[in-house]
Amino acid sequence: MAQGRSGWILRAPDTPRRISYLELLFDLGLIVALTRLSGRLSGAVNWDHALETVVLLGAIWWVWTVTAYTTDWYDPGLPLVQVIVLVVLFGGLLMSLAISSAFEGPNGIAFAGAYVGLHLFRGLILISALRGHALRVRPMRVLIWFCLTGVLWLTGAFLPSSIQLVVWAVAVVTDVTVGFFGYPLPRLGRSSSDELRVAGEHLAERYRQMFIVTLGEILLVGVRRYGDPPFVSLGTAGVVLLFVMTVTMWRIYIVYVADHLATGIDKAFSPGRFALVAAWAHLIMVSGVVLVAAGGDIVTRDPTEETGPRTLAILVAGPVVFLAGRSLYALLVFRAMLWRLPIGVVVLSLAAPLIDGLPRIGVAAVMTVGMALIAFIPHFGEPVYRTRWRLRTRW
């Protein structure tokens, strides 16, 4: 088979990399998963649930990331690629349905089976479609590694929950780590920088779109718990606070060289790996969104109840984790630091003991005011994107 024909599924280098409607649809599946995660976290506030949620979020995020690379490398206008994405979307839906009790018996088997199955399906289809092409080895490496880690995922599903947590944590860390290093294997080697090359414009837009859509989960969770109280009530005040928090997170995300992600990816020595670093920074910010949504769920459920230590931890951790992720995003991707972000992490964290006795809605109000100050106080200094490690600071 001719080399050109054997690569028919690949995107042509000169084609526009606009986001497709299929990718917009896929992001809705991510929102479903994040909503289920935040509901799981707010339903039982304890450390075990928190650690389990981190592992589940890691798996969901890796499905989204690998799919984002898939639609960057392969033409989403082709029916075969659309089938791949839709099957992955369906597998993600099954994972979302199993999230609430993913560390309990059959649900764990369903979650692991869907996760492993969708990765294997994608790999097998791509290997078949790339028969005779030099890039066929790329999905082959990925498929082999998912077969290996799939053993951990499926085995862990049959183990007691405490051991399952450890096994799944090892599995998701392995998936992410080998992805960063190009899925190295004996004889097959690892994917080179050229094999992992991505289009900065496309992936940058995917990250921005995904995060903005993700913010909608905060309002979705708040309205879901709203019920039918009197309009002038603390329940309404709680939803308004969630709206303001959503706006502040949007504002903090978009300010200061946020439009330069595509430039950073394209100018990086290894664009594919650089884009993964951006993905990890977004994962931390998305974790903050999940925590804020979980906190909003807790507040709107009973705004006047006194805030216990565990509830306080969730209400404070949401904004703090988001600010930490945004700080890391600026530092690693843009070689820039907006100092109000790490300062905000410290101040909000130190404020936690001082507001321990407040009702839930009071704690939420303090966190929202703090985030609004960070978001809307005027900035000083010109935004500058650095292609080398000369740190640009700004207040």
Backbone hydrogen bonds, N-H to C=O, Kabsch-Sander energy under -0.5 kcal/mol:
donor,donor_aa,acceptor,acceptor_aa,energy
6,S,2,A,-2.4
7,G,3,Q,-0.9
7,G,4,G,-0.7
8,W,5,R,-1.5
10,L,7,G,-1.7
11,R,73,W,-2.4
15,T,12,A,-1.8
24,L,20,S,-1.5
25,L,21,Y,-2.1
26,F,22,L,-2.2
27,D,23,E,-1.8
28,L,24,L,-0.9
28,L,25,L,-0.7
29,G,25,L,-0.9
29,G,26,F,-0.7
30,L,26,F,-1.1
31,I,27,D,-1.7
32,V,28,L,-1.8
33,A,29,G,-1.9
34,L,30,L,-2.6
35,T,31,I,-2.5
36,R,32,V,-2.0
37,L,33,A,-2.1
38,S,34,L,-2.6
39,G,35,T,-2.1
40,R,36,R,-2.1
41,L,37,L,-2.3
42,S,38,S,-2.3
43,G,39,G,-1.4
44,A,40,R,-0.9
46,N,44,A,-1.2
50,A,46,N,-2.0
51,L,47,W,-2.6
52,E,48,D,-2.5
53,T,49,H,-2.5
54,V,50,A,-1.8
55,V,51,L,-1.8
56,L,52,E,-2.5
57,L,53,T,-2.7
58,G,54,V,-2.2
59,A,55,V,-1.9
60,I,56,L,-2.4
61,W,57,L,-2.9
62,W,58,G,-2.0
63,V,59,A,-1.8
64,W,60,I,-2.0
65,T,61,W,-2.7
66,V,62,W,-2.5
67,T,63,V,-1.8
68,A,64,W,-2.2
69,Y,65,T,-2.0
70,T,66,V,-2.1
71,T,67,T,-2.3
72,D,68,A,-0.7
73,W,69,Y,-2.3
74,Y,70,T,-2.6
75,D,9,I,-2.2
78,L,75,D,-1.7
82,Q,78,L,-2.2
83,V,79,P,-2.3
84,I,80,L,-2.1
85,V,81,V,-2.4
86,L,82,Q,-2.5
87,V,83,V,-2.6
88,V,84,I,-2.4
89,L,85,V,-2.6
90,F,86,L,-2.3
91,G,87,V,-2.6
92,G,88,V,-2.7
93,L,89,L,-1.9
94,L,90,F,-2.1
95,M,91,G,-2.2
96,S,92,G,-2.3
97,L,93,L,-2.3
98,A,94,L,-1.4
99,I,95,M,-0.6
99,I,96,S,-0.9
101,S,98,A,-0.5
102,A,99,I,-1.8
104,E,101,S,-1.8
107,N,104,E,-1.3
108,G,105,G,-0.9
109,I,105,G,-1.5
110,A,106,P,-2.5
111,F,107,N,-2.6
112,A,108,G,-2.6
113,G,109,I,-2.7
114,A,110,A,-2.5
115,Y,111,F,-2.4
116,V,112,A,-2.8
117,G,113,G,-2.6
118,L,114,A,-2.4
119,H,115,Y,-1.4
120,L,116,V,-2.4
121,F,117,G,-2.7
122,R,118,L,-2.0
123,G,119,H,-2.2
124,L,120,L,-2.6
125,I,121,F,-2.2
126,L,122,R,-2.3
127,I,123,G,-2.4
128,S,124,L,-1.9
129,A,125,I,-2.4
130,L,126,L,-1.9
131,R,128,S,-1.2
133,H,130,L,-2.5
136,R,133,H,-1.7
137,V,134,A,-0.9
138,R,135,L,-1.2
140,M,136,R,-1.3
141,R,137,V,-2.3
142,V,138,R,-1.7
143,L,139,P,-2.6
144,I,140,M,-2.3
145,W,141,R,-2.2
146,F,142,V,-2.3
147,C,143,L,-1.9
148,L,144,I,-1.9
149,T,145,W,-2.8
150,G,146,F,-1.7
151,V,147,C,-0.9
151,V,148,L,-0.8
152,L,148,L,-0.7
153,W,149,T,-2.3
154,L,150,G,-2.8
155,T,151,V,-2.5
156,G,152,L,-2.6
157,A,153,W,-1.2
158,F,155,T,-1.5
159,L,156,G,-1.6
164,Q,160,P,-3.2
165,L,161,S,-2.3
166,V,162,S,-1.2
167,V,163,I,-2.6
168,W,164,Q,-2.9
169,A,165,L,-2.0
170,V,166,V,-2.3
171,A,167,V,-2.2
172,V,168,W,-2.7
173,V,169,A,-2.2
174,T,170,V,-2.3
175,D,171,A,-2.4
176,V,172,V,-2.2
177,T,173,V,-2.5
178,V,174,T,-2.6
179,G,175,D,-1.4
180,F,176,V,-1.8
181,F,177,T,-1.7
182,G,179,G,-1.2
183,Y,178,V,-3.9
185,L,189,G,-1.6
188,L,186,P,-2.3
189,G,185,L,-1.9
191,S,182,G,-2.8
196,L,192,S,-1.8
197,R,194,D,-0.9
200,G,198,V,-0.7
203,L,199,A,-2.3
204,A,200,G,-2.5
205,E,201,E,-1.7
206,R,202,H,-2.1
207,Y,203,L,-2.6
208,R,204,A,-2.2
209,Q,205,E,-2.7
210,M,206,R,-2.7
211,F,207,Y,-2.4
212,I,208,R,-2.4
213,V,209,Q,-2.5
214,T,210,M,-2.3
215,L,211,F,-1.7
216,G,212,I,-0.6
216,G,213,V,-1.1
217,E,214,T,-2.0
218,I,215,L,-1.3
219,L,215,L,-0.8
220,L,216,G,-2.4
221,V,217,E,-2.5
222,G,218,I,-1.9
223,V,219,L,-2.8
224,R,220,L,-2.0
225,R,221,V,-1.4
226,Y,223,V,-0.8
227,G,223,V,-0.6
233,S,231,F,-1.3
237,A,233,S,-1.8
238,G,234,L,-2.3
239,V,235,G,-1.8
240,V,236,T,-2.3
241,L,237,A,-2.3
242,L,238,G,-1.9
243,F,239,V,-2.1
244,V,240,V,-2.5
245,M,241,L,-2.6
246,T,242,L,-2.4
247,V,243,F,-2.3
248,T,244,V,-2.4
249,M,245,M,-2.2
250,W,246,T,-2.2
251,R,247,V,-2.6
252,I,248,T,-2.7
253,Y,249,M,-2.0
254,I,250,W,-2.0
255,V,251,R,-1.5
258,A,254,I,-0.5
260,H,257,V,-1.9
261,L,258,A,-0.9
264,G,260,H,-2.3
265,I,261,L,-2.4
266,D,262,A,-2.5
267,K,263,T,-2.2
268,A,264,G,-0.6
268,A,265,I,-0.8
274,F,270,S,-2.6
275,A,271,P,-2.5
276,L,272,G,-1.1
277,V,273,R,-1.7
278,A,274,F,-1.9
279,A,275,A,-1.8
280,W,276,L,-2.3
281,A,277,V,-2.2
282,H,278,A,-2.2
283,L,279,A,-2.0
284,I,280,W,-1.7
285,M,281,A,-1.8
286,V,282,H,-3.1
287,S,283,L,-2.2
288,G,284,I,-1.7
289,V,285,M,-1.8
290,V,286,V,-2.5
291,L,287,S,-2.2
292,V,288,G,-2.6
293,A,289,V,-2.7
294,A,290,V,-2.4
295,G,291,L,-2.7
296,G,292,V,-2.7
297,D,293,A,-2.2
298,I,294,A,-2.0
299,V,295,G,-2.5
300,T,296,G,-2.7
301,R,297,D,-1.2
302,D,298,I,-1.4
305,E,302,D,-0.9
307,T,358,L,-1.6
308,G,306,E,-0.6
312,L,308,G,-2.9
313,A,309,P,-2.0
314,I,310,R,-1.7
315,L,311,T,-2.4
316,V,312,L,-2.3
317,A,313,A,-2.4
318,G,314,I,-1.8
320,V,316,V,-1.7
321,V,317,A,-3.2
322,F,318,G,-2.1
323,L,319,P,-2.6
324,A,320,V,-2.3
325,G,321,V,-2.5
326,R,322,F,-2.6
327,S,323,L,-2.2
328,L,324,A,-2.3
329,Y,325,G,-2.4
330,A,326,R,-2.2
331,L,327,S,-2.3
332,L,328,L,-2.9
333,V,329,Y,-1.9
334,F,329,Y,-0.8
334,F,330,A,-1.0
335,R,331,L,-0.7
336,A,330,A,-2.1
337,M,392,R,-2.7
339,W,337,M,-0.9
339,W,394,R,-2.4
341,L,338,L,-2.4
343,I,339,W,-2.0
344,G,340,R,-2.0
345,V,341,L,-1.9
346,V,342,P,-2.0
347,V,343,I,-2.8
348,L,344,G,-2.6
349,S,345,V,-1.7
350,L,346,V,-2.5
351,A,347,V,-1.7
352,A,348,L,-0.7
352,A,349,S,-0.8
354,L,351,A,-0.6
355,I,351,A,-1.1
355,I,352,A,-0.9
356,D,353,P,-0.8
358,L,355,I,-1.3
360,R,305,E,-2.0
361,I,303,P,-2.3
362,G,359,P,-0.5
363,V,359,P,-1.9
364,A,360,R,-2.3
365,A,361,I,-2.0
366,V,362,G,-2.1
367,M,363,V,-2.4
368,T,364,A,-2.3
369,V,365,A,-2.5
370,G,366,V,-2.3
371,M,367,M,-2.3
372,A,368,T,-2.3
373,L,369,V,-2.2
374,I,370,G,-1.9
375,A,371,M,-2.2
376,F,372,A,-2.5
377,I,373,L,-1.7
386,R,334,F,-1.2
390,R,388,R,-2.6
391,L,389,W,-0.5
392,R,335,R,-1.7
393,T,391,L,-0.5
394,R,337,M,-1.9
395,W,380,F,-1.1
